[in-house]
Amino acid sequence: MFHRDLNTFTFNKSEHLMYSRRSIMKRVTYLLIIMTALQATKLFFLPDPMLANLGLHVTNTLMHMFGFAVCAWALKRNRFDLSKWILQLCFISFITTAGFLWQQDLALQYFYLLALFVTGFMFSERETPFFIMFCAIYIALFLLFQHLHSAGGLGASDYSFLTMVNSSVLALSCFGCAWIVRKMTLSNWKKAQNFAQSQSNVIYKVFPERIAGKLISLHNNRKSSAQDLMYKAPMTVVFIDIVNSTSYMKKFGDQAAIDLINRVFAEFDDEIRKSGCLRIKTNGDQYIFVCELKDGKHEARVCKSLNLIRELYLIFGRLAKDTTMALRCGVSTGEVSAGVVNLKSPSFDVWGQSVVVASRLEKSCTPMHIHCDKHTYELAQERFFFSAPAVWNFKGLGQTMTYHMNLV
């Protein structure tokens, strides 16, 4: 499901179910190998009249142990469909052959009823006809051996007609229980896979693609290393702040202000998701997002980010047109470190000088303007109008040349 080379995660429902069935089948296969070996211990207690068939018993045991081993090999090679058919046929062949070889009633036929429950886990919902077919075969073989023993054909004691009726009821009851268990199991698997898929969708909305797949992989493999969840890349970092929100809150109340900010940020999220950028976080009335500069097309990506900011300003102007609130924005472009903080409650964040510069630019921005650093200006000056450069003395950064971008 997770491809390391592509750093992507693809959730496939049928694949998820197959992994669940494969896990059960692997355990059943190993159990059958152990069961076959335990059945072989009976050969040490063969009565004298049956010693002539010792070679047949040994051959039957070895052949079917080899068949179960082939099934285990096929599972390791991810040949799930092949392995489940081999397992079914080998099991039927082993119990049936053993039943005829042992010229007496050793209750081997009851293994057919056990197979009813195991078969339910091997076939998907679309393969229900195969499940019913094998169940019919197991019930028929069970009743056949019960009849042979009751008729004395294999040297068993005399069974009454009522015993056969009881055996039929037992077989049908086991089939009914196996059907119910299968239905409940498939339903729980569907719920689990839907929940896992919804979690994956949420993770892809919150984290960048290269991080989301690795984060899911680390969770599934129970690993705790955060080394793969950190990377460096050139990005455009954008800080947006809503000014005068406090006065609006005092005038119209906390709930009205929160509702308006929520509507604004929700539409911001939609636009940012469409553009392929990523929201980092919100902090009160502050909104932070980044656009990664991919494939060396830095100019195009920076211009796309600035166009996106214009769209966000238009959205804000539409939603807050009857208020005194305004936006101010700081934009900085450069290499930043990005990754997941705290694996127990993971959150994606970015660090670096460009992040600090963007924050300082936002704080010093004139409302309803876009304040950019020199690198952003150099990459976008051919397509946007900027004011004359200004020099700001930012704390911790010293003198920094900045540019205000016109919204029109």
C-alpha positions in Angstrom: 0.0 0.0 0.0 2.9 2.4 0.7 5.5 2.9 -2.0 8.8 4.2 -0.5 10.2 5.2 -3.8 7.3 7.5 -4.7 6.7 8.6 -1.1 3.0 8.2 -1.7 0.3 6.2 0.0 -2.5 4.6 -1.9 -5.4 3.1 0.1 -7.0 0.2 -1.7 -10.1 -1.4 -0.1 -9.7 -4.8 -1.7 -6.0 -4.8 -0.9 -6.7 -4.0 2.7 -9.2 -6.9 2.9 -6.6 -9.2 1.2 -4.0 -8.3 3.8 -6.5 -9.3 6.5 -7.5 -12.5 4.8 -3.8 -13.3 4.1 -2.9 -12.9 7.7 -5.6 -15.4 8.7 -4.7 -17.8 5.9 -1.1 -17.8 6.9 -1.9 -18.8 10.5 -4.4 -21.4 9.2 -1.8 -22.9 6.9 0.8 -23.2 9.7 -1.8 -24.7 11.9 -2.7 -27.3 9.3 1.0 -28.2 8.9 1.2 -28.7 12.7 -2.1 -30.7 12.6 -0.8 -32.9 9.9 2.3 -33.6 11.8 0.2 -34.5 14.9 -2.0 -36.7 12.9 1.1 -38.6 11.8 1.8 -39.6 15.4 -1.1 -42.0 15.1 1.0 -44.1 12.7 3.0 -45.3 15.7 -0.1 -46.9 17.2 -1.3 -48.7 14.1 -2.9 -52.1 14.9 -1.3 -55.1 13.3 -4.0 -55.7 10.7 -3.4 -52.1 9.3 0.4 -52.3 9.1 0.1 -53.3 5.5 -1.3 -49.8 4.8 1.6 -48.0 6.6 3.2 -46.9 3.3 -0.1 -45.4 2.1 -0.5 -43.5 5.4 3.0 -42.1 5.2 2.6 -41.2 1.6 -0.7 -39.4 2.3 0.8 -37.5 5.2 3.9 -36.4 3.3 2.1 -35.4 0.2 -0.4 -33.2 2.0 2.3 -31.6 4.2 4.1 -30.7 1.0 0.8 -29.3 -0.3 0.4 -27.1 2.8 4.0 -26.0 2.5 3.4 -25.0 -1.1 0.5 -22.9 0.1 2.7 -21.2 2.7 5.3 -20.5 0.0 2.6 -19.0 -2.3 1.5 -16.7 0.5 5.0 -15.4 1.0 5.1 -14.7 -2.7 1.9 -12.7 -2.5 0.0 -15.3 -4.6 -3.1 -15.1 -2.4 -5.6 -16.5 -4.9 -3.4 -19.5 -5.8 -2.7 -20.3 -2.1 -6.3 -20.3 -1.0 -7.3 -22.8 -3.8 -4.3 -25.0 -2.9 -5.3 -24.9 0.7 -8.9 -25.8 0.1 -8.1 -28.7 -2.2 -5.3 -30.1 0.0 -7.5 -30.0 3.0 -10.4 -31.8 1.3 -8.0 -34.4 -0.2 -6.2 -35.0 3.1 -9.2 -35.5 5.3 -11.0 -37.6 2.7 -8.1 -39.8 1.9 -7.3 -40.3 5.6 -11.0 -41.2 6.3 -10.9 -44.0 3.7 -7.5 -45.3 4.8 -8.4 -45.6 8.4 -11.0 -48.3 8.1 -12.7 -47.2 11.3 -14.5 -44.2 12.8 -11.9 -41.7 14.2 -14.2 -38.7 13.9 -12.1 -37.3 11.1 -15.3 -36.1 9.4 -15.7 -33.4 12.1 -12.7 -31.5 10.6 -15.0 -30.7 7.6 -17.3 -28.7 10.0 -14.2 -26.8 11.3 -13.4 -25.9 7.7 -16.8 -24.2 7.3 -15.6 -21.4 9.7 -12.2 -21.0 8.2 -13.5 -20.9 4.6 -15.5 -17.8 5.5 -12.4 -15.8 6.0 -10.7 -16.8 2.7 -13.3 -15.4 0.2 -14.3 -11.8 -0.3 -17.9 -10.6 -0.5 -17.8 -10.9 -4.3 -16.6 -14.5 -3.9 -19.6 -15.6 -1.8 -20.6 -18.2 -4.4 -17.2 -20.0 -3.9 -17.7 -19.8 -0.2 -21.2 -21.5 -0.5 -19.8 -24.1 -3.0 -17.0 -25.2 -0.6 -19.4 -25.2 2.4 -21.7 -27.5 0.4 -18.8 -29.8 -0.4 -17.7 -29.9 3.3 -21.3 -30.6 4.5 -21.7 -33.3 1.8 -18.5 -35.1 2.8 -19.3 -34.8 6.4 -22.7 -36.4 5.9 -21.2 -39.0 3.6 -18.8 -40.3 6.2 -21.4 -40.2 8.9 -23.6 -42.3 6.7 -20.8 -44.8 5.9 -20.1 -45.2 9.5 -23.7 -45.6 10.5 -24.2 -48.2 7.7 -21.1 -50.0 8.9 -19.3 -49.6 5.6 -16.1 -48.7 7.4 -16.4 -51.1 10.2 -18.0 -48.6 12.6 -20.7 -49.3 15.1 -24.4 -49.3 14.1 -25.8 -45.8 14.0 -29.5 -45.1 14.0 -31.5 -42.9 11.6 -31.9 -40.4 14.3 -28.1 -40.0 14.4 -28.0 -39.0 10.7 -30.8 -36.5 11.3 -28.8 -35.1 14.2 -25.7 -34.9 12.1 -27.6 -33.0 9.4 -28.9 -30.5 11.9 -25.3 -30.1 13.3 -23.9 -29.5 9.8 -26.6 -26.9 8.9 -26.1 -25.2 12.3 -22.4 -24.9 11.8 -23.0 -23.5 8.3 -25.4 -20.9 9.8 -22.9 -19.9 12.4 -20.1 -19.7 9.8 -22.3 -17.5 7.7 -23.1 -15.1 10.6 -19.4 -14.9 11.6 -18.4 -14.2 8.0 -21.0 -11.4 7.7 -20.0 -9.8 10.9 -16.3 -10.0 10.0 -16.8 -8.5 6.6 -18.8 -5.7 8.1 -16.2 -5.0 10.7 -13.5 -5.0 8.0 -15.5 -2.5 6.0 -15.8 -0.2 9.0 -12.1 -0.5 9.7 -11.1 0.3 6.2 -13.5 3.2 5.9 -12.1 4.6 9.1 -8.5 4.1 7.9 -9.4 5.8 4.6 -11.0 8.8 6.3 -7.8 9.1 8.5 -5.7 8.9 5.4 -7.8 11.6 3.7 -7.5 13.9 6.8 -3.7 13.3 6.9 -3.3 14.3 3.2 -5.3 17.5 3.9 -3.1 18.5 6.8 0.3 17.3 5.7 2.2 17.7 2.4 2.2 14.6 0.1 5.8 13.7 0.8 5.2 13.7 4.5 1.7 12.2 4.6 2.7 8.8 3.0 5.7 8.5 5.3 3.6 9.4 8.4 1.1 6.7 7.6 3.8 4.2 6.9 5.5 5.0 10.3 2.2 4.6 12.1 1.5 1.2 10.4 5.0 -0.1 11.1 5.0 1.0 14.7 8.2 3.0 14.2 9.0 6.2 16.1 11.8 7.7 14.1 11.2 11.2 12.9 14.2 11.4 10.7 12.2 10.6 7.5 9.6 13.3 8.4 12.0 16.2 8.1 13.3 17.9 4.9 14.6 21.1 3.5 13.1 22.8 0.4 12.7 26.3 -1.1 9.3 27.7 -0.2 7.3 30.9 -0.3 6.1 31.5 3.3 3.0 33.7 3.7 1.7 35.3 7.0 -1.7 36.9 6.8 -3.3 38.7 9.7 -6.7 40.2 10.2 -6.4 43.7 11.7 -9.2 45.5 13.7 -10.7 42.1 14.7 -10.6 43.1 18.3 -12.7 46.2 17.8 -15.2 44.1 15.8 -15.3 41.6 18.6 -16.1 44.3 21.2 -18.8 45.8 19.0 -20.6 42.7 17.8 -19.5 40.1 20.4 -17.1 37.2 20.5 -19.3 34.7 18.7 -20.0 37.0 15.7 -16.3 37.6 15.2 -15.4 33.9 15.6 -18.1 33.0 13.0 -16.8 35.5 10.5 -13.2 34.5 10.9 -14.2 30.8 10.6 -16.0 31.6 7.3 -13.0 33.5 6.0 -10.5 30.8 6.9 -12.7 28.1 5.5 -12.7 29.7 2.1 -9.0 30.4 2.4 -8.5 26.7 3.0 -10.5 25.8 -0.2 -8.5 28.2 -2.4 -5.2 27.0 -0.9 -6.1 23.4 -1.4 -7.0 24.0 -5.1 -3.7 25.8 -5.7 -1.6 23.0 -4.3 -0.2 25.0 -1.4 -0.5 24.0 2.3 -1.9 25.7 5.3 0.5 25.5 8.2 -1.7 26.7 11.0 -3.9 29.5 12.3 -3.2 31.5 15.4 -6.2 33.5 16.4 -6.8 35.8 13.5 -3.5 35.0 11.9 -3.3 32.6 9.0 0.0 31.0 7.8 0.6 28.9 4.7 3.4 27.9 2.4 3.9 27.1 -1.3 6.7 24.8 -2.1 8.8 25.8 -5.1 9.0 22.5 -7.1 10.8 21.3 -10.2 13.1 24.4 -10.3 10.2 26.6 -11.6 10.6 29.2 -8.8 9.4 32.2 -10.7 6.1 30.5 -11.8 5.5 29.1 -8.3 6.1 32.5 -6.6 3.8 34.3 -9.1 1.2 31.6 -8.4 1.5 32.3 -4.7 1.1 36.0 -5.2 -2.0 35.5 -7.4 -3.4 33.2 -4.7 -2.9 36.0 -2.1 -4.8 38.4 -4.3 -7.7 35.8 -4.5 -7.6 35.6 -0.7 -7.9 39.4 -0.4 -10.9 39.3 -2.8 -12.5 36.6 -0.6 -11.9 38.6 2.5 -13.2 41.8 0.9 -16.5 40.0 0.0 -17.0 38.4 3.4 -16.0 41.4 5.5 -17.2 44.3 3.3 -19.4 45.8 6.0 -16.7 45.8 8.7 -13.6 47.9 9.4 -11.4 44.8 9.4 -8.6 44.5 6.9 -5.8 42.2 6.0 -2.1 42.6 6.1 0.3 40.1 4.6 4.0 39.3 4.7 5.7 37.1 2.0 9.2 35.7 2.1 10.9 33.2 -0.2 13.8 31.0 0.6 14.9 27.6 1.8 13.2 26.5 5.0 13.2 23.3 7.1 9.9 21.5 7.3 8.6 18.5 9.1 6.5 16.9 11.7 6.8 17.9 15.4 5.9 15.5 18.2 4.9 12.1 16.7 2.5 11.4 19.5 0.3 14.3 18.4 1.9 15.2 15.1 1.7 18.7 13.5 3.5 20.0 10.5 5.6 23.2 10.8 8.3 25.1 9.1 11.5 26.8 10.5 14.1 29.1 9.1 15.0 32.7 8.4 12.3 33.0 5.7 9.7 32.2 8.3 11.0 34.9 10.6 11.2 37.4 7.8 7.6 36.7 6.7 6.4 37.2 10.2 8.3 40.6 10.5 7.0 41.7 7.1 3.4 40.9 8.1 3.7 43.0 11.3 5.1 45.9 9.4 2.7 45.7 6.5 0.3 48.5 5.6 -3.3 47.1 5.9 -4.7 45.8 2.6 -1.2 45.6 1.1 1.3 42.7 0.5 4.7 43.2 2.0 7.5 41.1 0.2 11.1 40.5 0.8 13.9 41.0 -1.9 14.0 37.4 -3.1 10.2 37.4 -3.7 10.5 40.7 -5.5 13.3 39.4 -7.8 11.3 36.4 -8.8 8.0 38.2 -9.5 9.0 41.7 -10.6 8.3 40.9 -14.3 4.7 40.2 -13.6 3.6 42.4 -10.7 3.9 46.0 -9.8 5.9 46.8 -6.7 6.5 50.0 -4.8 10.0 51.5 -4.4 12.2 49.5 -2.1 12.2 50.4 1.6 14.7 49.5 4.3 13.4 48.2 7.6 15.5 47.4 10.7 13.9 44.2 11.9 14.7 42.7 15.3 17.2 39.9 15.0 17.5 40.4 11.2 19.1 43.9 10.9 18.4 46.1 7.9 16.2 44.3 5.4 15.1 45.6 2.0 11.4 45.1 1.4 8.8 45.9 -1.3 5.0 46.5 -1.1 3.1 44.8 -3.9 0.1 46.5 -5.5 -3.1 44.5 -5.4 -4.2 45.6 -8.8 
